[in-house]
Amino acid sequence: MTDQLETAQHPERLKRVVIEPLTRVEGHGKVTLLLDDANHIKQARLHIVEFRGFEKFVQGRPYWELPVLVQRLCGICPVSHHLVAAKATDMLVGATQITPAAEKIRRLMHYGQTLQSHALHFFHLCSPDLLFGFDDEVRHRNIIGVIEDHPEIAKQGVLLRKYGQEVIRVTAGKRVHGTGAIPGGVNKSISTDERDYLLKDIDQIIAWSQGSVELIKRIFSDQFDYHMAFATIDSNMMSMIRNDGAFEIYHGGLRAKDPNGQTIFDHVDCNTYEQYLREGVKSWSYMKFPFIHSLGSENGWYRVGPLARVNNCDFFTTPLAEQARKAFRDAGQGRPVQASLAYHWARLIELLHCAEAIKDLLFDDDLLSDDLLVKGDMQARGIGVLEAPRGTLIHDYRINADGLVEKANLIVSTTNNNQAMNESIRQVANHYLDGKQLTEPLLNQIEVAIRAYDPCLSCATHALGKMPLEVQLLNSEGELVDRLQKRADGAIGIPADRENSG
């Protein structure tokens, strides 16, 4: 407590390390570390430095525009925002139950979105760290290095993502920012030719997805103790669940468990989320800090996303994913798996499930039906909840008598993981900070912890990850001790002004 008071009251006495911006993530953010003269970590924080303001942007807009408007939050996961807004507007138009055809087409769209997003994150953004090691040379530790050293793995990653995007195109009209879901249902069915087109490659997609699960299992087994310890924190976990306990990402109830796997709440109606969750704010970040109300802000923070979903569900409905889930749970030795890097393992199990579920749906003739739309009595409030690739996503809208949005509240997946990401980087900083010597591998280990969560820091699109970065280390007097710069081309070196000054 004394250290915390000292940090809060006299932060100027501490050395500050700044990592800005974070790379190989979607969006903009930075990390600050405060150290005392003995290089003990006193504070580690993830800052979100952009303000998007979509909750204000949509005010005054007609409700039927919402499924199209809000997906502009993101170019990586637009389908998630598209579908969750559609679910919220279903309530607004009184469509308490959409038609079987509409729900299955939406589910197919969602499986395609989750498959392509998981493939992008693992193969393009994270596999370089896992295949080559966190300390590998930066010029090699990227997707180009994967293409050079593991061309078949790189190819499969590209084609898995392409297939998911094709599923989105067929169901939503476009690969990015489609318009397939509308209040009360969908605006198109799937033709026989479109179904046959998607069926043509699905067995290969399932085989590659199964291979990706085997790949991550091999990576973990090669350094099991290290991967299970790196950035590992004990946390509560929350996710959607089907009424029989099965894995669910489109429609179900909410389940939360504590670090030991004991149930906090279960099968909660998503429309009552406000009774169970609260949102805290802190002055140093634009991102909120949600927590479970009954546990309070100190103990009620939680994790969402693949790690939470695979830990929380009782079973998968598809056989290969269920087999993979059992192997995953064995790694926890009776407790939920808490390793942050296990997000990658869980993510690929979900990718496999999505591939299997797509195949099952493609044999369902409801996809060909023209019974696509339902409407009832208008309501003033609509709430939509689903599991986006990154975790539980909540859209909550209120409209006036003219159908115009008066208020909106969006709790995005990465927001739910906010405190957990801060805890993970604190764990890494405490274990791996290397005194006054600033090295790129040190910076990357902090970023590896954040990348495990697949954060969409501002729901913006930055897939290349080629952004300049400079870290400054100051002593307790505020004087510059050292500087290191990562240039836009990925090169690491001394800043030019320092080099020129000798």
Stockholm file with secondary structure:
# STOCKHOLM 1.0

chainA/1-502         MTDQLETAQHPERLKRVVIEPLTRVEGHGKVTLLLDDANHIKQARLHIVEFRGFEKFVQGRPYWELPVLVQRLCGICPVSHHLVAAKATDMLVGATQITPAAEKIRRLMHYGQTLQSHALHFFHLCSPDLLFGFDDEVRHRNIIGVIEDHPEIAKQGVLLRKYGQEVIRVTAGKRVHGTGAIPGGVNKSISTDERDYLLKDIDQIIAWSQGSVELIKRIFSDQFDYHMAFATIDSNMMSMIRNDGAFEIYHGGLRAKDPNGQTIFDHVDCNTYEQYLREGVKSWSYMKFPFIHSLGSENGWYRVGPLARVNNCDFFTTPLAEQARKAFRDAGQGRPVQASLAYHWARLIELLHCAEAIKDLLFDDDLLSDDLLVKGDMQARGIGVLEAPRGTLIHDYRINADGLVEKANLIVSTTNNNQAMNESIRQVANHYLDGKQLTEPLLNQIEVAIRAYDPCLSCATHALGKMPLEVQLLNSEGELVDRLQKRADGAIGIPADRENSG
#=GR chainA/1-502 SS CHHHHHHHHCGGGSEEEEECSCCSSBSCCEEEEEECTTCCEEEEEEECCCCCCHHHHTTTSBGGGHHHHGGGGCSSSHHHHHHHHHHHHHHHTTCSSCCHHHHHHHHHHHHHHHHHHHHIIIIIIIHHHHHHCTTSCTTTSSHHHHHHHCHHHHHHHHHHHHHHHHHHHHHHSSSSSCCCEETTEESCCCCHHHHHHHHHHHHHHHHHHHHHHHHHHHHHHHTHHHHHHTTCCCCEEEEEECTTSBBCSSSCEEEEECTTSCEEEEEECGGGGGGTEEEECCTTCSSCEEEEGGGHHHHCCEECSHHHHHHHCSBCSSHHHHHHHHHHHHTTTTSCCCCTTHHHHHHHHHHHHHHHHHHHHHTCGGGGCSCCBCCCSCCSEEEEEEEETTEEEEEEEEECTTSBEEEEEEECHHHHTHHHHHHHHHHHHHHHCCTTCCCHHHHHHHHHHHHTTCCBTTSCCCCSCCCCEEEEEECTTSCEEEEEEECTTSCEECCHHHHHTC
#=GC SS_cons         CHHHHHHHHCGGGSEEEEECSCCSSBSCCEEEEEECTTCCEEEEEEECCCCCCHHHHTTTSBGGGHHHHGGGGCSSSHHHHHHHHHHHHHHHTTCSSCCHHHHHHHHHHHHHHHHHHHHIIIIIIIHHHHHHCTTSCTTTSSHHHHHHHCHHHHHHHHHHHHHHHHHHHHHHSSSSSCCCEETTEESCCCCHHHHHHHHHHHHHHHHHHHHHHHHHHHHHHHTHHHHHHTTCCCCEEEEEECTTSBBCSSSCEEEEECTTSCEEEEEECGGGGGGTEEEECCTTCSSCEEEEGGGHHHHCCEECSHHHHHHHCSBCSSHHHHHHHHHHHHTTTTSCCCCTTHHHHHHHHHHHHHHHHHHHHHTCGGGGCSCCBCCCSCCSEEEEEEEETTEEEEEEEEECTTSBEEEEEEECHHHHTHHHHHHHHHHHHHHHCCTTCCCHHHHHHHHHHHHTTCCBTTSCCCCSCCCCEEEEEECTTSCEEEEEEECTTSCEECCHHHHHTC
//
